[in-house]
Amino acid sequence: MRQMQCRNDTGRVSDVAKAVEGLPENASFFEKTTASTKGAGIISHRFASGDGELMVIDEWGTAEQFHSFFAANPKIGDVMGSIGMNGAPVISVFESVDGPGTI
């Protein structure tokens, strides 16, 4: 079974373009953090933007793996705040469902 964690670390951002531009400025942090997730159960990680939001979408083996990783990495919130993401993260957990047409 695979779990999909959809993390909306922003709620809303006042300037999505500025937030997206801030991602490469923190490349070293993101690359180091991503490397540490590879042994922790991560399957995929990406950013998505739209309608005043910058969202982080992670897929993990289990929700527990994600929550353990996130709790152990408080600097994630600091970096996200530095690029204009506001407020406490809203974390939604979804279970992957295989159905007709699934790729």
C-alpha positions in Angstrom: 0.0 0.0 0.0 1.3 3.5 -0.9 0.3 6.7 0.9 0.1 10.1 -0.7 0.8 13.1 1.5 -0.4 16.4 0.1 1.3 19.0 2.1 0.0 22.6 1.7 2.7 24.4 3.6 1.3 27.8 2.7 -2.4 28.1 3.0 -2.0 31.1 0.7 0.9 33.1 -0.5 0.7 36.7 -1.6 3.2 36.2 -4.5 3.4 32.7 -5.9 6.0 33.7 -8.5 8.3 35.1 -5.8 7.8 31.9 -3.8 8.7 29.7 -6.8 11.7 31.9 -7.5 12.8 31.3 -3.9 13.1 27.5 -4.4 16.4 27.6 -6.4 17.8 30.0 -3.9 17.5 27.2 -1.3 18.6 24.4 -3.6 21.3 23.2 -1.2 18.9 22.8 1.6 16.3 21.1 -0.6 18.9 18.7 -2.1 20.3 17.8 1.3 16.8 17.2 2.7 15.7 15.2 -0.3 18.8 13.0 0.1 17.9 12.3 3.7 14.4 11.2 2.7 15.6 8.4 0.3 16.2 6.0 3.2 13.2 7.2 5.1 10.5 5.9 2.8 9.9 8.6 0.3 8.7 7.6 -3.2 8.3 11.0 -4.9 8.4 14.7 -4.1 7.3 17.7 -6.1 6.1 21.3 -5.9 2.9 22.6 -7.5 1.6 26.1 -7.8 -1.7 27.7 -8.6 -4.3 30.2 -7.5 -2.3 31.9 -4.8 -0.8 28.6 -3.4 2.5 26.8 -3.5 1.9 23.2 -2.6 4.4 20.4 -1.7 3.2 16.9 -2.8 5.0 13.9 -1.4 4.4 10.2 -1.8 5.6 8.0 1.0 5.3 4.3 1.8 3.3 5.1 4.9 1.9 8.1 6.6 4.0 7.3 9.7 7.2 7.6 7.7 6.2 11.1 6.5 5.1 12.3 9.9 8.4 11.0 11.5 10.5 12.8 8.8 8.5 16.0 9.0 8.7 16.1 12.8 12.5 15.6 12.8 13.1 18.5 10.3 11.8 21.7 11.8 14.1 23.8 9.5 11.6 23.0 6.6 9.2 25.5 8.1 11.9 28.1 8.4 12.9 27.8 4.7 9.4 27.8 3.5 8.7 30.9 5.5 11.8 32.6 4.0 10.2 32.2 0.5 6.9 33.7 1.6 4.9 30.7 2.7 2.7 31.7 5.6 1.1 29.9 8.5 1.2 26.5 9.9 1.3 23.6 7.4 -1.9 21.9 6.5 -1.2 18.2 5.9 -3.7 16.0 4.2 -3.1 12.2 3.8 -4.5 10.3 0.9 -4.3 6.6 0.2 -3.4 5.6 -3.4 -6.2 3.8 -5.1 -5.6 1.6 -8.1 -8.5 1.8 -10.5 -9.1 1.5 -14.2 -6.8 3.8 -16.2 -4.3 4.2 -13.4 -0.8 4.7 -14.6 
